[in-house]
């Protein structure tokens, strides 16, 4: 294999490796919840809250940021970063993700906490998830007449399945790289056969 083909193969490997390294970052941004400097934050309009999840019976004090790793008892803790949030009633919905743009909330809600003031800026809510499933969390802050809403989709006990939506792109990269390399090899063979002296 000559140097040009070696470079082609190396380029394909670098592209695939780069794409794979981006998968955790692509998957970690879940709607209004995002990871910054190893800290999860929930964004509500121009405001933010620290977001931490626990499953004490399953993993003790080990925290998670977005998707819930297992079924079972789950605790979510939110801590206001902005003082303004302490004077705003916060309403919480956890709903099943049906894929509908505007589902009937009453039909899909699994947890509801009515608008409540949290003067300390800290709140927790708990729920027990029995089956692997997809959900959407909705946190609504009431700033006077204005209603500010944050939505964050999450899954329960789906493990690495969150990455499967990126597999087609990875497959395209690999197949394209193989085709590129194979085409280069065929062109090389044709050139060599043409330049070979006749007997």
N, C-alpha and C positions, 0 to 999 in steps of 0.2 A: 504493500500500500504506500503510495507516494505521499509527499508532505501535504499536498492540497486535499487529498481524501482524508488524511489524518486530521487536518484542521476542520473539515466538514463534520466529521464524527464528533470531534471535541465540541464544536459549536452546538450540535444537537444535544449533547449530554449537558452542557451548561444551561441551555434553555429549559430542559426538563427539570434539572435540579433547582433552577431558580423558581419555576412554577410551583414545584412541590414545597419549597420553602415559604412561598406566599400563602399556601392553603390555610394554615392556622390563623393568619391575619385576616384573610378573606372571610373566614367562618366566624371570627370572634366579634365582628360588628353585628349586633343583633338589635336592629331598630334604634331605639333611644338609649340602649345600653352599649357602652363601649369600654375597652380596656386602655388605660393610659398609665404608664409607669407601674405596671403590675397592680393597679387599683382600678376597680370597676366603677364606672360612673353612669348614672341615669340622668339624661338631659330632659328637662321639662321647660320648653321655650328657651328663655335666656338663663334659666336656673339649673343647678345641678345638685344631685345627691349621691353620696357614696352608696354603692350597691354590693351586698354580700349575701351569699346563700350558704346554708348549712344543712346537713343531714346527720344530726347528732347520733342517732342509733346506728347508722351505717358507717359513718366515717369520722365520728367524734367532732373535733373542732376544725377539721380540714374544710376550707371554704371553696366555693366555686363562684364563677362570675356570670355565666349566661345559661347554658343548657344544664338541666338537672341530671346528674350522672346516673341515678338509680330511681326506681320507684320507692314509695314509702313516705314517711313523715319528713316534711321539708320546712325550713324556716328561712324567711327572707328578711334581712335587716336593711333599713334605709336611714341614712344620716344626712341631714340637710347641710350643704356647703354654704349656701346663701342664707343670711339671716331673714330675708324677706319671706322665705318659705314657712317660717315658724308662725307667721300670722295669717297664713292661707289655709283654709280647710282643704284636706286632701281626700280624694275618693279613690277606692281601689276596686278594680274588676280583674279577675282572672277568668278568661273564657277559652273554650275549646276553639282551635283553629279549624274552621270548616271550609276555608277557602273563599267564603263569601265576603264581598266588600262591606256590606252592611247587614250583618246577621241580627236576628232577634236576640237581644242581650239576655232576656229572661230565659230563653231556651238553651243558651250555650254557657251561661255563667256557672262556674264551679266554686267561686269564692267572691264575696262582695263585702266591702267595708264602706259604710256610708261616709259622707264628708265629715271629717273630724279635724280639729285643731291639735297640732302636736307642738306645744310651746317649747319643748326641749330640742326639737328638731330631729328627734329619733323616733322611729317606729319599727315594729316587727309584725309580720303576719305569717300564719302557718297554714299548711294544708297537707293532706295525705293523698298522694298520687298512686293509684292502684295499678295502672297499666301504662306501658309505653305509648306516648301520644304527643301531639303538638298542641301548644297553647299560645295565647297572646295575653300579656299583662298590659293593663291600661291604668295609668296613674293620672288623675285629673286634679289640677290645682285651681282653686277659685280665687282669683285676684279681683275682688270687688265684683264688677259686672262681667269681667273677662274670664273665660274658661280656657285654661291651658292644658293640653293633653299630651301625654307621652305614651307611645305604644312600643312594646318590645316582644317579638315572637321568641318562643323557646320550646325546646323539646324535652321530653322526659325519657330517660333510659334508652336513648338511641345510639349511644356510643359513637363510633367512627362514621356512622351513616350520614352525619352532617356534611361530610366531604364528598359524598357520592355525586352530588350535582356538578362537581368539577371534573369528574372522571372523563366525560366526553371530550373536554378540552385537552386533557392530558393525553388521551388516545389520539387525538388529531395531531398533537405535537410529535408523538412517537411515530405514527404512521407517516407523517410528512417527512420526518427526519430519515426514516428508512428509505422512502421513495427517492429523496434527494440523494442519499448516499448510493443507492442502487443505480440511479440514472448516471451519476458521475462515473461509476465503475464501468457501465456499458459504453459510455462515450470514450473512456480511456482505452477499453479493449478495441473499439472500432478504429481509433487513431493508430494504435499499435499495429493492428492488422494491415492497415493501409500503408503504413511506413515500412513494414517488413519487406526485405528484398525478396523478389521471386527467385525460385530455384532454377 
